[in-house]
């Protein structure tokens, strides 16, 4: 599994959240198999979202899609979002001291 994180600032969280939720079914059709939304404690307009995918290719395709950019713009995302991809790190079997 690959997790994509997106952090961006939004003009109005309620407007952004409504657009995000409306995009849910379409997002699933684009390969998203899990997601979550977080707001910074001191600034509710500072939003971090994660999306899970089965493969890196699906994650990168989603991130590069014109449709995602269109939805983000319409939702009031300000500036360029920071996007990064991660995978889970497996335990090495070492014990903690």
Secondary structure, DSSP 8 states (H G I E B T S, - for coil): -EEEEEEEEES-HHHHHHHHHHTHHHHHHTT--EEEEEEETTEEEEEEEEEEESSHHHHHHHHH-HHHHHHHHHHTEEEEEEEEEE------S----
